Amino acid sequence: MVKMHLGKVAEALGAEVAAVALEIFKRLDRRVYQGRSPRVVAASLAYIAAERLGLYVRERIIAEILDVSKLSIRDMAWRLRR
Protein backbone atom coordinates (compact mmCIF):
# COMPACT_ATOMS: atom_id res chain seq x y z
CA MET A 1 0.00 0.00 0.00
CA VAL A 2 2.84 2.38 0.80
CA LYS A 3 4.33 1.81 -2.65
CA MET A 4 1.00 2.65 -4.27
CA HIS A 5 0.78 5.94 -2.39
CA LEU A 6 4.38 6.74 -3.30
CA GLY A 7 3.24 6.49 -6.92
CA LYS A 8 0.84 9.37 -6.32
CA VAL A 9 3.69 11.40 -4.85
CA ALA A 10 5.86 10.56 -7.86
CA GLU A 11 3.26 12.06 -10.19
CA ALA A 12 3.27 15.32 -8.25
CA LEU A 13 6.87 15.71 -7.05
CA GLY A 14 8.84 13.61 -9.51
CA ALA A 15 10.12 10.08 -9.81
CA GLU A 16 13.42 10.87 -8.10
CA VAL A 17 11.70 11.73 -4.81
CA ALA A 18 9.65 8.53 -4.98
CA ALA A 19 12.76 6.45 -5.75
CA VAL A 20 14.65 7.82 -2.74
CA ALA A 21 11.57 7.35 -0.55
CA LEU A 22 11.28 3.74 -1.69
CA GLU A 23 14.93 3.09 -0.83
CA ILE A 24 14.38 4.52 2.65
CA PHE A 25 11.26 2.37 3.02
CA LYS A 26 13.15 -0.81 2.11
CA ARG A 27 15.72 -0.16 4.85
CA LEU A 28 13.15 0.46 7.60
CA ASP A 29 12.32 -1.96 10.36
CA ARG A 30 8.65 -2.92 10.12
CA ARG A 31 8.09 -2.23 13.81
CA VAL A 32 8.60 1.48 13.21
CA TYR A 33 5.58 1.87 10.94
CA GLN A 34 3.48 -1.15 11.85
CA GLY A 35 -0.12 -0.22 12.60
CA ARG A 36 0.22 3.22 11.02
CA SER A 37 -1.70 4.51 8.04
CA PRO A 38 0.08 3.67 4.76
CA ARG A 39 -0.79 7.13 3.44
CA VAL A 40 0.89 8.83 6.40
CA VAL A 41 3.96 6.60 6.08
CA ALA A 42 4.22 7.32 2.34
CA ALA A 43 3.79 11.07 2.90
CA SER A 44 6.48 11.09 5.59
CA LEU A 45 8.88 9.11 3.42
CA ALA A 46 8.33 11.55 0.57
CA TYR A 47 8.99 14.48 2.89
CA ILE A 48 12.24 12.94 4.17
CA ALA A 49 13.31 12.01 0.63
CA ALA A 50 12.74 15.57 -0.59
CA GLU A 51 14.85 16.87 2.30
CA ARG A 52 17.68 14.49 1.43
CA LEU A 53 17.58 15.60 -2.19
CA GLY A 54 17.79 19.22 -1.14
CA LEU A 55 14.30 20.06 -2.37
CA TYR A 56 12.15 22.40 -0.33
CA VAL A 57 8.69 20.87 -0.23
CA ARG A 58 6.30 21.97 2.47
CA GLU A 59 4.49 19.38 4.55
CA ARG A 60 1.21 21.02 3.52
CA ILE A 61 1.79 20.21 -0.16
CA ILE A 62 2.46 16.53 0.49
CA ALA A 63 -0.47 16.43 2.92
CA GLU A 64 -2.80 17.73 0.21
CA ILE A 65 -1.53 15.20 -2.34
CA LEU A 66 -2.25 12.21 -0.10
CA ASP A 67 -5.08 13.77 1.93
CA VAL A 68 -3.46 13.45 5.37
CA SER A 69 -2.74 15.87 8.17
CA LYS A 70 0.53 17.78 8.07
CA LEU A 71 0.89 17.11 11.80
CA SER A 72 0.70 13.37 11.10
CA ILE A 73 3.49 13.77 8.56
CA ARG A 74 5.63 15.66 11.06
CA ASP A 75 5.09 13.05 13.78
CA MET A 76 5.78 10.07 11.52
CA ALA A 77 8.83 11.72 9.95
CA TRP A 78 10.23 12.20 13.45
CA ARG A 79 9.67 8.51 14.20
CA LEU A 80 11.25 7.39 10.91
CA ARG A 81 14.35 9.53 11.39
CA ARG A 82 15.14 7.87 14.72
Sequence and secondary structure as in RCSB ss.txt:
>XXXX:A:sequence
MVKMHLGKVAEALGAEVAAVALEIFKRLDRRVYQGRSPRVVAASLAYIAAERLGLYVRERIIAEILDVSKLSIRD
MAWRLRR
>XXXX:A:secstr
 HHHHHHHHHHHH HHHHHHHHHHHHHS HHHHTTS HHHHHHHHHHHHHHHTT    HHHHHHHHT  HHHHHH
HHHHHH 
